């Protein structure tokens, strides 16, 4: 599961028209003293394209981190929590409008 979407804001100054965005980490953290006790952290690695991402050990060209309250994920549809994370990313971040691959 991943998203294909151009990435034009890399730190190395190169645009990738077929960039492949894949969740590389998800964590849930506890926040004492906050009304929303748990946050979800999502790290997305961006590769030049799907072929590059398929090669073990290939370095990503960029990465993004996102954080949201866990309650944002409760009503999302998906087969598992990772699928819900992709649904949240598609609705709320740079991945909006990407093509699921």
FENMO-V116857 format. One record per pair of residues at least 24 apart in sequence whose C-alpha atoms are under 8 Angstrom apart, sorted by sequence separation. I is the first residue (numbers start at 0). GAP is how many residues later the second one is. D is the distance in whole Angstrom. If there is no record, write none. Layout:
I_GAP_D + I_GAP_D
This chain:
20_24_6 + 21_24_6 + 40_24_7 + 41_24_5 + 20_25_5 + 40_25_6 + 41_25_6 + 19_26_6 + 20_26_6 + 40_26_5 + 18_27_7 + 19_27_5 + 39_27_6 + 40_27_7 + 18_28_6 + 19_28_6 + 38_28_7 + 39_28_5 + 18_29_5 + 19_29_5 + 38_29_6 + 39_29_6 + 17_30_7 + 18_30_5 + 19_30_5 + 38_30_4 + 39_30_6 + 17_31_5 + 18_31_7 + 37_31_6 + 38_31_5 + 15_32_6 + 17_32_8 + 37_32_6 + 15_33_8 + 19_33_7 + 35_33_6 + 35_34_8 + 35_35_8 + 27_42_8 + 41_43_8 + 3_45_8 + 3_46_8 + 11_49_8 + 9_51_7 + 10_51_7 + 9_52_6 + 22_63_8 + 20_74_8 + 1_84_8 + 4_90_7 + 2_92_7 + 4_92_8 + 4_93_5 + 3_94_6 + 4_94_7 + 2_95_6 + 3_95_5 + 2_96_5 + 3_96_6 + 2_97_4 + 3_97_6 + 1_98_6 + 2_98_6 + 0_99_7 + 1_99_5 + 0_100_6
